[in-house]
Amino acid sequence: MAARVLVIGYGNSLRGDDGIGPAVAAEVDRLGLPGVRVYVVHQLTPELSADLAEAAAAVFVDAGADPEPVRAVRLDPGTTAGPLFHAAEPAGLLTLAREVYGRAPDAWLVTAAGADFGYHDGLSAVGRENARQARGQVERLVREAAGA
């Protein structure tokens, strides 16, 4: 049975706060919410579009460099799929799901601002706080989507 909601946390945990997406997704996974499937990935790849096409909703989680600590933006598939190389962007995956599988889920991108993207494992104090706030935002979106 396909998951009703997908949470996809992506980023490089060996680049400090770039690991915010995977950290938030792992925390959401530990909640064990029914109907929710969580992916923790280094980067987005075209293969994820098959699971996206089967989901009712998706929440992508990534680190950002915004001045805002946490942002949640509704995503829409583009009008055409651009070239897909080894890595993709969330909107591109939604477009691919729609074009190849005939549908794309409702989707959001939650970004949490990072402060230190150096070569090391672990989040900075700013990254940890923003990841905590992002987790609350992701959990809210997931619960709303799962109840829909």
Sequence and secondary structure as in RCSB ss.txt:
>XXXX:A:sequence
MAARVLVIGYGNSLRGDDGIGPAVAAEVDRLGLPGVRVYVVHQLTPELSADLAEAAAAVFVDAGADPEPVRAVRL
DPGTTAGPLFHAAEPAGLLTLAREVYGRAPDAWLVTAAGADFGYHDGLSAVGRENARQARGQVERLVREAAGA
>XXXX:A:secstr
   SEEEEEES TTBGGGGHHHHHHHHHHHTT TTEEEEEESS  TTHHHHHHH SEEEEEEEE  SSSEEEEEE
   SS     SS  HHHHHHHHHHHHS   EEEEEEEE S  SSBSS  HHHHHHHHHHHHHHHHHHHHHHH 
